[in-house]
Amino acid sequence: VEKLIERDPQVIILGVNAFYKPTPETIAKRPGWKALTAVKTGDVRSVNDTEITRPGPRLAIGMHNLALAMYPDLQLPPVS
């Protein structure tokens, strides 16, 4: 936690799935996390973690969604 606070991320990407669904509100309650810029500014974003952690055809969709989570104004063509 100390290193995370020291690095003070501007954006936090949460990996969520059917069994693990952290929210910006729940991570703000973690000790020390309220001090993070991303939490203060509300730049806590979610992605479906199975799209980016499991090898297979959905990796392209996961990379697309991860890019949009990091850069919401990015203009990308739809992925199917």
Rosetta silent file (secondary structure, phi, psi, omega in degrees, C-alpha in Angstrom):
SEQUENCE: VEKLIERDPQVIILGVNAFYKPTPETIAKRPGWKALTAVKTGDVRSVNDTEITRPGPRLAIGMHNLALAMYPDLQLPPVS
SCORE:     score description
SCORE:     0.000 S_00000001
   1 L     0.000  -37.169 -179.086    0.000    0.000    0.000 S_00000001
   2 H   -60.912  -43.384  179.467    2.851    2.367    0.774 S_00000001
   3 H   -65.781  -38.684  178.328    4.282    2.008   -2.750 S_00000001
   4 H   -62.382  -45.578  178.806    0.842    2.512   -4.272 S_00000001
   5 H   -64.629  -39.973  177.992    0.330    5.701   -2.273 S_00000001
   6 H   -61.613  -41.248 -178.492    3.842    6.846   -3.184 S_00000001
   7 H   -78.250  -23.838  173.956    3.173    6.318   -6.904 S_00000001
   8 L    44.947   71.640 -177.234   -0.266    7.978   -6.619 S_00000001
   9 L   -62.307  144.773  176.971   -1.930    6.685   -9.820 S_00000001
  10 L   -81.366  -26.928  179.325   -4.029    9.095  -11.853 S_00000001
  11 L  -137.744  140.963  174.570   -6.243    6.224  -13.057 S_00000001
  12 E  -121.245  128.883  177.048   -7.038    2.855  -11.495 S_00000001
  13 E  -104.404  120.922  178.844   -8.308   -0.008  -13.655 S_00000001
  14 E   -98.387  129.116  173.000  -10.305   -2.622  -11.744 S_00000001
  15 E   -87.221  120.000 -179.226  -10.555   -6.137  -13.083 S_00000001
  16 E  -119.716  154.799  175.804  -14.062   -7.413  -12.403 S_00000001
  17 L  -154.122 -174.559 -176.608  -15.785  -10.720  -13.077 S_00000001
  18 L   -62.195  -23.575 -175.934  -18.817  -12.703  -11.938 S_00000001
  19 L  -107.134  -11.364 -177.669  -17.118  -13.575   -8.629 S_00000001
  20 L  -139.545  110.062 -174.795  -15.188  -10.378   -7.877 S_00000001
  21 L  -129.810   67.723  176.620  -16.900   -7.034   -8.352 S_00000001
  22 L   -67.316  150.840  177.850  -15.008   -4.245   -6.618 S_00000001
  23 L  -122.611  164.413  175.472  -16.451   -0.785   -7.092 S_00000001
  24 H   -55.327  -35.522 -179.745  -14.906    2.670   -6.769 S_00000001
  25 H   -68.349  -40.012 -178.898  -16.761    2.992   -3.456 S_00000001
  26 H   -72.053  -35.005  178.943  -15.409   -0.265   -2.047 S_00000001
  27 H   -75.031  -26.645  176.607  -11.818    0.467   -2.983 S_00000001
  28 H   -64.513  -23.307 -179.784  -12.079    3.973   -1.501 S_00000001
  29 L   -82.744  -10.069  178.590  -12.744    2.249    1.834 S_00000001
  30 L   -67.945  143.504 -178.179   -9.438    0.362    1.704 S_00000001
  31 L   -55.601  124.806  175.676   -6.868    1.739    4.167 S_00000001
  32 L    87.182  -15.292 -173.422   -4.922    4.599    2.592 S_00000001
  33 H   -72.768  -24.581  178.768   -6.707    4.547   -0.766 S_00000001
  34 H   -61.537  -21.222 -179.650   -8.701    7.762   -0.185 S_00000001
  35 H   -78.278  -13.782 -176.294   -5.404    9.623   -0.554 S_00000001
  36 L   -74.607  137.995 -179.982   -4.942    8.439   -4.149 S_00000001
  37 H   -56.957  -43.637 -178.904   -5.561   10.950   -6.907 S_00000001
  38 H   -59.743  -38.625  178.820   -7.567    8.432   -8.969 S_00000001
  39 H   -70.891  -43.334  179.524   -9.930    7.835   -6.052 S_00000001
  40 H   -60.696  -39.977 -175.745  -10.250   11.563   -5.311 S_00000001
  41 H   -91.985   -4.442 -179.774  -11.067   12.427   -8.925 S_00000001
  42 L    78.246   19.621  179.329  -13.267    9.402   -9.581 S_00000001
  43 L   -92.132   56.641  175.576  -10.952    7.966  -12.235 S_00000001
  44 E  -114.367  116.492 -171.921  -11.517    4.374  -11.149 S_00000001
  45 E  -123.460  152.333 -177.041  -12.648    2.304  -14.124 S_00000001
  46 E  -111.554  147.076  170.636  -13.644   -1.324  -14.570 S_00000001
  47 E  -135.420  153.184  175.991  -12.837   -3.927  -17.209 S_00000001
  48 E   -74.308  110.993 -173.149  -13.934   -7.529  -17.495 S_00000001
  49 H   -67.298  -25.875  179.700  -10.802   -9.312  -16.323 S_00000001
  50 H   -68.975  -22.623  177.498  -11.564  -12.568  -18.127 S_00000001
  51 H   -73.055  -22.532 -176.886  -11.295  -10.720  -21.449 S_00000001
  52 H  -113.526   -5.349 -178.162   -7.706   -9.742  -20.742 S_00000001
  53 H  -114.574  -13.493 -179.899   -6.375  -12.660  -18.701 S_00000001
  54 L  -105.778  123.718  178.614   -7.597  -15.752  -20.545 S_00000001
  55 L   -60.620  142.727  177.436   -5.916  -16.663  -23.810 S_00000001
  56 L   146.706 -173.590 -175.146   -8.265  -16.935  -26.730 S_00000001
  57 L   -65.255  -22.605 -178.791  -10.250  -14.954  -29.260 S_00000001
  58 L   -76.830   -4.337  177.244  -11.727  -12.583  -26.676 S_00000001
  59 H   -58.579  -37.277  178.633   -8.285  -11.042  -26.047 S_00000001
  60 H   -62.404  -41.724  177.795   -8.931   -8.582  -28.901 S_00000001
  61 H   -65.611  -42.015  179.126  -12.153   -7.471  -27.217 S_00000001
  62 H   -62.460  -42.763  178.775  -10.339   -7.235  -23.890 S_00000001
  63 H   -65.359  -39.432  177.014   -7.535   -5.097  -25.338 S_00000001
  64 H   -59.894  -49.863 -178.652  -10.123   -2.851  -26.985 S_00000001
  65 H   -68.387  -34.419  176.480  -11.995   -2.414  -23.694 S_00000001
  66 H   -66.269  -42.652  177.458   -8.780   -1.928  -21.725 S_00000001
  67 H   -60.468  -42.372  179.307   -7.648    0.808  -24.142 S_00000001
  68 H   -69.037  -31.199  176.312  -11.020    2.540  -23.737 S_00000001
  69 H   -67.473  -37.086 -179.998  -10.796    2.261  -19.952 S_00000001
  70 H   -78.253  -37.480 -176.031   -7.397    3.961  -20.024 S_00000001
  71 L  -130.341   79.670 -174.033   -8.271    6.492  -22.723 S_00000001
  72 L   -59.945  -22.977 -179.260  -12.065    7.028  -22.762 S_00000001
  73 L   -88.631   -0.240 -179.368  -11.871    9.636  -25.540 S_00000001
  74 L   -64.883  134.950  178.248  -10.026    7.286  -27.877 S_00000001
  75 L   -97.121  102.652 -178.971  -11.828    6.714  -31.167 S_00000001
  76 L  -117.873  145.282  174.004  -11.625    2.995  -31.892 S_00000001
  77 L   -69.683  153.330  179.133  -13.648    0.947  -34.355 S_00000001
  78 L   -64.173  148.891  176.766  -15.987   -1.576  -32.744 S_00000001
  79 L  -114.578  136.935  178.237  -14.646   -5.068  -32.123 S_00000001
  80 L  -122.598    0.000    0.000  -16.890   -8.095  -32.449 S_00000001
